[in-house]
Amino acid sequence: MRDLTVAVFRPDDERLADAVELIDSLGARAVPDPMLAVEPTDATPRTDADYVILTSKTGVELARDADWEPGDATVCAIGASTADALRNAGYTVDVVPETYTSSGLVAALETEVDGARVEVARSDHGSSVLLEGLEAAGAYVHETVLYRLVRPEGSGESAERAAAGDLDAAAFTSSLTVEHFLEAADERGIREEAIAGLADAVVGTIGAPTRETAEDHGISVDVVPVDADAEELLCAVVERAAPTYHE
């Protein structure tokens, strides 16, 4: 019996290596197919804000490498992995929402930010939910795009495997990974076949927005972890796929 195959779409750095190692430790075989590459803009977060929000490990690392300092600002992380990255970079983390989503962070801050200056430092594909929610709460919101997310040249092995019926599971970690997966399938002329192949696989998404993107494109979603965390997503996907695998 062949190994359970799980497509992972993390950027081609330690995040992809960690995902492959985790899947291997769970007794499955990773199909690493990076669907995101980082292009820094060389911008840095503002230093005159009352609140500064970082939404990813990549953003934290770019801010650190630019010697950014938050001053007296309240530093907010959208989730545990971003908070860990901030602490590892030597920053103090003041706010982490109970729910690791844009709406969760809005809920954590909405009673505090009326009249405050809020800096949101993130990628060019950030959700509008965060900006609109904070503005509705009375904040003066400024967004700094720290990096752009693009699809790496040559990505798409997972689409080929899905189309061929040779993929047991897939773990989408953002709406953009869904869109880039489909772009790669389009380039190969196998979009319908790839979507059909995913229907026979276990599909997981990191949160509700990514699930909505997948479903809007005709991809059925089987797993959404309680917390928007990549490791939890991978574990949940393998666990859901494992009963079929072990039959």
Secondary structure as the mmCIF struct_conf table of DSSP 4:
data_model
#
loop_
_struct_conf.conf_type_id
_struct_conf.id
_struct_conf.beg_label_comp_id
_struct_conf.beg_label_asym_id
_struct_conf.beg_label_seq_id
_struct_conf.end_label_comp_id
_struct_conf.end_label_asym_id
_struct_conf.end_label_seq_id
HELX_LH_PP_P HELX_LH_PP_P1 ARG A 2 LEU A 4
STRN STRN1 THR A 5 VAL A 8
TURN_TY1_P TURN_TY1_P1 ASP A 12 ASP A 13
HELX_RH_AL_P HELX_RH_AL_P1 GLU A 14 SER A 25
TURN_TY1_P TURN_TY1_P2 LEU A 26 GLY A 27
STRN STRN2 ARG A 29 PRO A 32
STRN STRN3 ALA A 37 PRO A 40
BEND BEND1 THR A 47 ASP A 48
BEND BEND2 ASP A 50 ASP A 50
STRN STRN4 TYR A 51 LEU A 54
HELX_RH_AL_P HELX_RH_AL_P2 LYS A 57 ASP A 65
TURN_TY1_P TURN_TY1_P3 ALA A 66 ASP A 67
TURN_TY1_P TURN_TY1_P4 GLY A 71 ASP A 72
HELX_LH_PP_P HELX_LH_PP_P2 ALA A 73 ALA A 73
STRN STRN5 THR A 74 ALA A 77
BEND BEND3 ILE A 78 GLY A 79
HELX_RH_AL_P HELX_RH_AL_P3 ALA A 80 ASN A 88
TURN_TY1_P TURN_TY1_P5 ALA A 89 GLY A 90
STRN STRN6 VAL A 95 VAL A 95
BEND BEND4 GLU A 98 THR A 99
BEND BEND5 THR A 101 THR A 101
HELX_RH_AL_P HELX_RH_AL_P4 SER A 102 LEU A 109
TURN_TY1_P TURN_TY1_P6 GLU A 110 GLU A 112
TURN_TY1_P TURN_TY1_P7 ASP A 114 GLY A 115
STRN STRN7 ARG A 117 SER A 123
TURN_TY1_P TURN_TY1_P8 ASP A 124 HIS A 125
HELX_RH_AL_P HELX_RH_AL_P5 SER A 128 ALA A 136
TURN_TY1_P TURN_TY1_P9 ALA A 137 GLY A 138
STRN STRN8 TYR A 140 VAL A 150
HELX_LH_PP_P HELX_LH_PP_P3 ARG A 151 PRO A 152
TURN_TY1_P TURN_TY1_P10 GLU A 153 GLY A 154
HELX_RH_AL_P HELX_RH_AL_P6 GLU A 157 ALA A 163
TURN_TY1_P TURN_TY1_P11 ALA A 164 GLY A 165
BEND BEND6 ASP A 168 ASP A 168
STRN STRN9 ALA A 169 PHE A 172
BEND BEND7 SER A 174 SER A 174
HELX_RH_AL_P HELX_RH_AL_P7 SER A 175 ARG A 188
TURN_TY1_P TURN_TY1_P12 GLY A 189 GLY A 189
HELX_RH_AL_P HELX_RH_AL_P8 ARG A 191 ALA A 199
TURN_TY1_P TURN_TY1_P13 ASP A 200 ASP A 200
BEND BEND8 ALA A 201 ALA A 201
STRN STRN10 VAL A 202 THR A 205
BEND BEND9 ILE A 206 GLY A 207
HELX_RH_AL_P HELX_RH_AL_P9 ALA A 208 ASP A 216
TURN_TY1_P TURN_TY1_P14 HIS A 217 GLY A 218
STRN STRN11 VAL A 223 VAL A 223
BEND BEND10 VAL A 226 ASP A 227
HELX_RH_AL_P HELX_RH_AL_P10 ALA A 230 HIS A 246
#
